[in-house]
Amino acid sequence: MRATIYMPPQSAKRIKFYIPYKAISWRKQVKELRNCYYHGNLKLWSITYDSKLLAQLKAIFTNNYTLVNVEGEKPKTPVATLNEENLDRLAALEKRILLIPFKF
C-alpha cells in the first residue's frame, strides 16, 4: 500500500493526500492530527500547509508514499473539431435560439 501526497504551490492553504481504503491504521493516526479533513467528493484527506504537520504525515506513512508535485498544472480543455454536417446543425440551432425571444 502506498499513500499519495499532492504537494501544492507555496501559496496554497492545504495539502491534500490519498490514503488507500485498506490502510485503516494510517487513517486512525491521520484523524488524530490537528486540522485534518476528509473531502468525500474527492476521496482525499487534507491538512493545513505546515511543515510540522507534513513531517508528522510522512512519519505516519513511513516511506510508503509518493509525492506528486501539482504546482503549475492546469486542467486540459478538450478540443473538438466539427465536420461540415455538425457545423450546419450548430448554425440551425443558433438560429432557433435567436428567434425564440421573438416568438411571443
C-alpha positions, 0 to 999 in steps of 0.5 A: 500500500502506498499513500499519495501526497499532492504537494501544492504551490507555496501559496496554497492553504492545504495539502491534500493526500490519498490514503488507500481504503485498506490502510485503516491504521494510517487513517486512525493516526491521520484523524488524530492530527490537528486540522485534518479533513476528509473531502468525500467528493474527492476521496482525499484527506487534507491538512493545513500547509505546515511543515510540522504537520507534513513531517508528522504525515510522512512519519505516519506513512513511513516511506510508503508514499509518493509525492506528486508535485501539482504546482503549475498544472492546469486542467486540459480543455478538450478540443473538438473539431466539427465536420461540415454536417455538425457545423450546419446543425450548430448554425440551425440551432443558433438560429432557433435560439435567436428567434425564440425571444421573438416568438411571443 
